[in-house]
Amino acid sequence: MKTASGTKSNRMERSKIIDLAQARKIEAVLVTELSRWGRSTQDLPDTLNKLSGWKVSVVAMSGLTFELDTPHGRMMATMLAGIAQFEQELISERVKTGLATARARGKN
């Protein structure tokens, strides 16, 4: 099992998985949550479409799969990508606010 930061779309481990998928060396990618695969409303559908084109499934540990060949599947992936991006932006705002508050109190 490999882990990497989900905030960047250019992640080394994810790039390796995409290379394996393109070479047709894997049939599926298991993720903890679909929203962890991509962190923006553009990134997730783009990479899912690439994988789908190579006949590689993405399966969440909850058992959910998303078939991007259907309107329903595309809508669900897009909604989840939007929620994931929203969550990431909230976390970023909270961290920045916490750091500013700490600095105002004289802490590093």
Backbone bond lengths (Angstrom), bond angles and torsions (degrees), N, CA, C in turn:
res aa  C-N    CA-C-N  psi(-1)  N-CA   C-N-CA  omega(-1)  CA-C   N-CA-C  phi
1 M - - - 1.437 - - 1.518 108.27 -
2 K 1.313 116.16 132.94 1.448 121.52 178.99 1.519 109.01 -115.12
3 T 1.323 115.94 145.94 1.462 120.12 175.85 1.508 108.51 -128.96
4 A 1.325 115.26 152.13 1.457 120.89 177.71 1.509 108.23 -158.31
5 S 1.312 115.49 162.40 1.456 120.05 178.55 1.516 109.72 -61.62
6 G 1.315 115.60 136.15 1.454 120.19 179.93 1.513 113.59 -89.91
7 T 1.323 118.19 -1.34 1.458 119.25 -175.01 1.519 113.11 -82.19
8 K 1.294 118.27 -16.83 1.455 120.83 -178.75 1.520 109.77 -111.21
9 S 1.330 115.85 137.51 1.463 118.44 -179.69 1.521 111.16 -77.78
10 N 1.323 118.50 -23.53 1.457 122.00 -179.42 1.529 109.15 -98.18
11 R 1.329 115.66 78.86 1.457 121.42 -179.50 1.514 108.70 -106.02
12 M 1.324 116.38 135.86 1.459 121.54 -173.87 1.529 111.95 -58.30
13 E 1.319 118.28 -47.71 1.460 120.60 -177.03 1.526 110.89 -66.29
14 R 1.331 116.69 -39.12 1.461 119.54 178.82 1.520 109.88 -66.88
15 S 1.307 117.19 -38.18 1.463 120.96 177.45 1.530 111.00 -61.08
16 K 1.329 116.23 -38.89 1.468 120.03 177.58 1.526 110.58 -63.12
17 I 1.334 116.05 -41.26 1.464 120.19 179.45 1.523 110.36 -64.69
18 I 1.318 116.90 -42.43 1.460 120.59 178.80 1.526 110.39 -63.16
19 D 1.321 117.10 -40.36 1.470 120.45 177.13 1.534 111.11 -62.19
20 L 1.332 116.60 -42.82 1.465 120.40 177.60 1.527 111.43 -63.26
21 A 1.321 115.86 -39.66 1.468 120.22 179.28 1.529 110.71 -65.46
22 Q 1.304 116.02 -44.03 1.467 120.15 -179.36 1.522 110.82 -64.00
23 A 1.325 116.58 -34.68 1.466 121.26 178.79 1.526 111.47 -81.09
24 R 1.312 117.16 1.31 1.472 124.03 179.40 1.536 112.15 61.87
25 K 1.341 115.43 35.37 1.462 120.09 179.62 1.525 112.17 -95.88
26 I 1.337 117.41 -8.31 1.459 121.11 176.65 1.525 108.69 -133.86
27 E 1.322 115.21 156.73 1.461 120.48 -179.89 1.513 112.69 -111.36
28 A 1.337 117.08 -19.06 1.459 120.44 -177.47 1.522 110.37 -152.76
29 V 1.327 114.77 154.35 1.459 122.69 175.01 1.520 106.29 -120.48
30 L 1.322 117.29 126.46 1.453 122.28 177.76 1.521 108.46 -99.96
31 V 1.330 116.18 125.27 1.471 121.71 179.21 1.520 108.93 -123.22
32 T 1.337 116.50 152.99 1.464 118.73 177.57 1.527 109.90 -63.53
33 E 1.315 116.15 -44.29 1.459 123.05 176.20 1.515 106.65 -144.88
34 L 1.305 116.30 147.16 1.456 119.36 179.55 1.524 111.13 -59.91
35 S 1.318 116.50 -35.11 1.464 120.24 -179.25 1.522 112.20 -66.81
36 R 1.340 118.02 -16.50 1.461 120.54 178.33 1.526 112.00 -81.11
37 W 1.326 117.43 -17.11 1.461 120.42 179.87 1.520 110.41 -72.32
38 G 1.314 117.68 -39.90 1.457 121.62 179.44 1.507 109.78 -136.48
39 R 1.314 116.79 148.94 1.447 119.49 -174.42 1.521 114.20 -116.61
40 S 1.313 117.55 14.57 1.459 118.60 175.41 1.516 109.28 -140.81
41 T 1.309 115.14 160.87 1.460 119.04 -178.55 1.516 111.56 -67.85
42 Q 1.300 118.37 -17.66 1.463 121.33 176.99 1.520 111.77 -93.07
43 D 1.325 116.90 -40.46 1.460 121.71 -174.92 1.523 113.20 -65.13
44 L 1.313 117.67 -46.95 1.463 119.91 -175.40 1.525 112.62 -61.50
45 P 1.330 119.81 -54.57 1.470 117.98 178.96 1.532 113.10 -61.10
46 D 1.333 117.22 -36.24 1.470 119.87 179.59 1.528 111.24 -60.12
47 T 1.337 116.53 -49.82 1.464 118.41 -177.80 1.524 111.41 -71.67
48 L 1.330 117.12 -35.07 1.465 118.97 177.07 1.523 110.72 -64.76
49 N 1.328 117.15 -38.19 1.465 120.48 177.43 1.527 111.25 -64.29
50 K 1.336 116.57 -41.21 1.467 119.96 177.14 1.526 110.32 -59.70
51 L 1.324 115.42 -49.74 1.463 119.94 -178.52 1.523 110.86 -62.13
52 S 1.316 116.67 -41.27 1.462 120.90 179.09 1.528 110.80 -61.46
53 G 1.324 116.42 -39.30 1.455 120.79 177.98 1.515 112.77 -63.83
54 W 1.315 116.43 -27.14 1.466 121.21 178.19 1.526 111.20 -94.83
55 K 1.335 116.51 8.35 1.478 123.06 179.33 1.520 112.37 63.24
56 V 1.340 115.89 36.71 1.460 121.79 176.86 1.524 107.85 -109.51
57 S 1.323 116.19 125.78 1.455 121.99 -179.91 1.519 110.21 -86.24
58 V 1.314 115.36 150.27 1.458 121.27 171.17 1.521 106.00 -115.03
59 V 1.330 114.95 122.98 1.456 120.87 -175.84 1.525 108.59 -122.31
60 A 1.323 115.85 128.76 1.456 120.36 175.12 1.525 108.93 -83.28
61 M 1.321 116.82 151.15 1.462 120.78 -178.84 1.523 111.62 -60.05
62 S 1.325 117.07 -22.38 1.463 120.55 176.47 1.526 110.97 -72.78
63 G 1.324 116.05 -9.71 1.455 120.69 179.81 1.521 113.62 99.72
64 L 1.316 116.84 -6.54 1.461 119.95 179.77 1.523 111.21 -72.36
65 T 1.302 115.42 136.43 1.463 121.32 171.85 1.519 107.13 -126.55
66 F 1.303 116.65 154.84 1.455 120.83 -179.00 1.513 109.24 -127.44
67 E 1.299 114.60 116.31 1.455 120.82 178.03 1.520 107.87 -90.56
68 L 1.300 116.20 110.28 1.461 119.89 -177.30 1.520 112.58 -78.85
69 D 1.313 116.39 2.28 1.452 120.48 176.71 1.526 111.60 -80.83
70 T 1.349 116.45 -8.17 1.462 120.23 -178.30 1.524 110.24 -115.60
71 P 1.324 117.14 151.08 1.472 119.65 176.54 1.531 111.52 -59.21
72 H 1.324 117.16 -38.74 1.459 121.11 -179.82 1.535 111.01 -63.30
73 G 1.310 116.70 -44.74 1.455 120.90 179.33 1.521 112.59 -63.04
74 R 1.331 116.64 -42.36 1.474 120.60 177.97 1.526 110.85 -64.46
75 M 1.346 116.94 -40.56 1.454 120.26 179.55 1.521 110.92 -64.19
76 M 1.323 117.11 -43.97 1.465 120.56 -179.71 1.532 111.33 -63.87
77 A 1.319 117.10 -42.63 1.471 120.27 179.47 1.526 110.43 -64.06
78 T 1.328 116.95 -40.65 1.462 120.90 179.98 1.527 110.84 -66.44
79 M 1.321 116.87 -41.71 1.473 120.05 178.55 1.526 111.13 -63.61
80 L 1.326 116.09 -44.42 1.461 119.26 179.55 1.529 111.68 -64.65
81 A 1.312 116.35 -36.97 1.465 119.82 177.77 1.525 110.29 -64.07
82 G 1.313 117.04 -41.36 1.462 121.04 178.47 1.514 111.75 -63.56
83 I 1.324 116.48 -42.48 1.464 120.90 178.72 1.521 110.28 -65.11
84 A 1.326 117.31 -42.07 1.468 120.95 179.48 1.527 111.06 -62.79
85 Q 1.334 116.34 -42.20 1.464 119.48 179.19 1.529 109.99 -65.39
86 F 1.316 117.59 -41.50 1.454 122.22 177.89 1.523 110.65 -59.98
87 E 1.335 117.44 -46.54 1.466 121.60 178.66 1.525 111.20 -59.50
88 Q 1.337 116.49 -43.93 1.458 120.19 -178.81 1.519 111.38 -64.05
89 E 1.324 116.80 -40.17 1.459 120.47 179.14 1.524 111.46 -67.37
90 L 1.343 117.69 -37.38 1.467 120.71 175.94 1.520 111.03 -63.60
91 I 1.317 116.79 -44.23 1.467 120.74 178.87 1.521 109.74 -60.44
92 S 1.323 116.91 -44.52 1.462 121.17 179.78 1.527 111.20 -60.82
93 E 1.322 116.46 -44.54 1.469 120.17 178.31 1.516 111.11 -61.28
94 R 1.324 117.33 -42.76 1.467 120.89 -178.96 1.519 111.74 -65.49
95 V 1.307 116.65 -39.28 1.470 120.20 178.58 1.524 109.73 -65.13
96 K 1.331 116.68 -45.45 1.470 120.01 179.36 1.519 111.45 -61.96
97 T 1.324 116.68 -41.28 1.464 120.63 178.38 1.522 110.27 -64.60
98 G 1.319 117.63 -42.96 1.459 121.63 178.81 1.519 112.14 -62.92
99 L 1.324 116.48 -41.62 1.470 120.09 178.07 1.527 111.38 -65.21
100 A 1.324 116.71 -41.80 1.471 120.58 179.28 1.527 110.59 -64.58
101 T 1.325 116.84 -40.05 1.461 121.09 178.35 1.531 110.42 -64.45
102 A 1.324 116.20 -43.41 1.470 120.40 179.18 1.524 110.80 -62.95
103 R 1.335 116.01 -43.17 1.481 119.29 178.65 1.526 111.30 -62.68
104 A 1.344 116.26 -39.58 1.465 120.50 179.72 1.528 110.87 -63.53
105 R 1.325 116.29 -26.67 1.478 120.80 177.69 1.519 111.96 -88.98
106 G 1.340 116.60 1.28 1.455 120.70 177.79 1.512 114.83 86.52
107 K 1.330 116.76 15.73 1.465 120.08 179.46 1.529 109.87 -101.48
108 N 1.330 114.43 149.18 1.470 119.34 178.26 1.501 110.80 -93.23
